[in-house]
């Protein structure tokens, strides 16, 4: 009988300890700021993201042989337009999706410079999912999970179909789904929004403008109220969401 009680108590203690560890993990993660993370630049040197305090950030995992690679051109256009307002793009090449980011970071940088004339900073290659994922992406995914592909959009439907064949429950997980997923971060370090690679860059720009130049954004909203995204509700009848 004493052995039974000991075993029961041991089981209860294990459960309590597990719950406490889980709670500590959640509290630690929630207490973190994006400025707590260190990344490696394209020369392999450590760089604290605290260097980007008071900047509006768009953090992107990229690839050079992807169907979405032409987004580099749109990203550079955004950078050139809003950099003067304190906007930065942080580019993290990642080879986890179809092995579409081969080569060294130097080779990737040369490709992007020659083909898209990019001027925003690129960082060393990282993993964004799995046991070797960079802690920055663990944090980003915890802040903003997967919100679904817009299946009214052809590319969104293709992505949804492709990933659902691999995993019927893919939309219930917060992991990064593909190259060119983006996170928008405010000047005070809050992760504001996550964009899937199929989201319209015009929607991304509208949000960047609101954060980088709120005065201009308010002026545009007053001058052209019918052209603002908020003026019309989005048709979400076919959007896949986490339940």
N, C-alpha and C positions, 0 to 999 in steps of 0.2 A: 504493500500500500504506500509506504514511504517513497519507493521508487517511482510509482505512478505519479505521486504529487510532485516529486522532483522533476520528472519529465514534463509534466504539465506547466510547472513554473518556468522551466527552461524554454519551452515553446512560447509561452507568453512573453518572456523577456526578449527573446529573439524578435518577436513581432514588434514589441515596443521600440527596441533599438533600431529596427529597420524603418519604422515610421519616423523616429527622431532624425535618422540620417537623411531620409527623403525630405523632411521639413527643412533641415539645415541646408540641403542642396538648393531647394526652392528659394529660401531666404537669401542665400549667398548670391544666386543668380539674379534675383530681383534687386539686390543691393548694388550689383555691378553697374557701371556706366560704360558706355562705349569708349570713353577716354581711358579706361583701365587697361585696354588691350594694347599689346605690342605686336607689330607685324614686321616682315622683312621687305625692304625695298628691292628694286630690280638689281641692285648691286650686292644683295645679301646682307645688308646692314639692318640692325634693329631700329625700328622707328615707332615711337609711342604715338597713338592716335590722339593723345592730348595736344599734339601739334596742330590739330584741326579744330580746337575749341573756337566757338563763335563763327564757325563756318557751316553752311548748308551742304550736306554731303549726299551724294548718290553712290552707293556701294554696289558694285556689279561683279558677278562671276562671268568670265568671258571665255571665248574659244575662237580659234582662227579658221577652223574648217567646218563651221556650222552654218546651217541655213539662215541663222540670225546674225551671222558675222557682219553683214552690211549695216547693222545697227551702230557699228563703230562710227560711221559717217554722221549719223544723227546725234550720237553722244558728243562727238567733237563739236558739232554745231551748237549744242546746248552749252558746252563748256566755253566756247568763244563768246557766246551771247551773255552768259550770266557770271562768268568768272570775276568780272569787275564788281559784282554785287556780293562777293564772298561765297561763291559756289565752287565746290570741288567734286570731281569724280574720282573715286578710288577703284581702280581696275585690278581684279584678282583673277588671272587666268587659272582655269581648272580643267583637268583632263579626265574627269570622272564620267562625262556624258558622251558616250560613243567614241572616246579617245580622240576628241576633236580639237584638242589643244596640245599637239605634240611639240617636241623640241624644247630647247632651253628658254628661259625668260628673255635672254638676249636675242635669240632668233625670233621669238614672238614679238618683241618690241620693234625689231627691224621690219618685220612684216607689217605691223600696224602703222609704222611711220611711213613706209614706202607707199602702202596702199590707201591709207586713210589720213595720213598726215596728222596723227593725234599729237596733242600737246599736254594732255592731262597725265597724272602720274600712274604708272603701272607698278604692281608689286610682284613679289616672287610667287610662283605657282603654289597653290594650296589645294587641299581637299575641303569640300563644304558639307559632305555627309559622311557618316560612318565613324568607325573607331579612331581614325586619324584626322577627323575634321578639325579645322582650326577653331579654337575657342571663341573667336569673334563670331563665327557663323553659328555656333551653339547658342550664343547670346541673341543674335539677330532672329533666328528661327523661334526662339522662346518668346520674343517680343511680338513677332508678327508671323502667324502660321499661314499655311496655304489657304487662299481664299477662293480658289476655283478658276477654271478657264471659262471664258465667255464662249459658249458653244454656238452662239449666233455668228461668231467670226469663224471663217473657214480654217484658219491656222489653229485657233483655239479648239475647234472640234477635232482636228487631226491629232493634236497633242493629247487631248482627252482620250480619244479612241486608242492611240498607241500605248499610253501608260496604263489604261484600264485593262488592256489585254495582258499586260505583264503582271498587274496587281489590281484586282477589282476594288480594293480598298485604298488605292493610292491617295485619294482625295481626303482621306481622314488623317493623313500624316503631315507633319509640318516640314518635312525635309525639302530640300531644293529639288525641283523637278527637272530643270534643264538649264542650259547655258543662257546667260543674259537675264537672269532673275535680278531684280533691283530692289534696294531698300533706300528709302528717303529718310534722312536724319536731320533734325532741326538744329538750330544754332546752339541750343542748350543740351544737345546730346540725346534727345528723345527720338526713338524709332517711330516715325509717323506712319509709314505706309510701305507695303510690299507690292511690287509689280511683277507679274509673270511675263515671260518673254513675248507672249502674244498680245499683251496690253498695248494700247496705242501710245506712241511716243508723244502725241499731242496732249494726251491726258497727263503723262509724266511731266511734260513741260508746264502745263497749267499749275500743277502742284509746286513745281520748283519756283515758278514766278511768284506764287503767293508767299513762299517762304523767303526767297532771296530778295524780292523787291515788293513788299506788301503795299507800299504807297502807290506804285505804278499799277499793281493788280487791282487795287480799289478804284483807281481812276478809270481803268479799262472796264471794270464791272459797272460803273455808273454810266459810262459813255456808250457801251454796247451790252446792255443787260440781256438781250435775247441770245447773245453769242456765248454767254457763260455756261459752263457745264452744269451748274446747279439749277439753271432755269428749266431744265427738262429732266424728269425722272428717268433713270436707266431701266431698260427692260431686262429684268433679272429672271424671267420665267424659265430660261434654259441655262442659267449659270449653276455650276456645281459648287456647292458649299459644304464646309465641314459641319456635321451634325453633332 
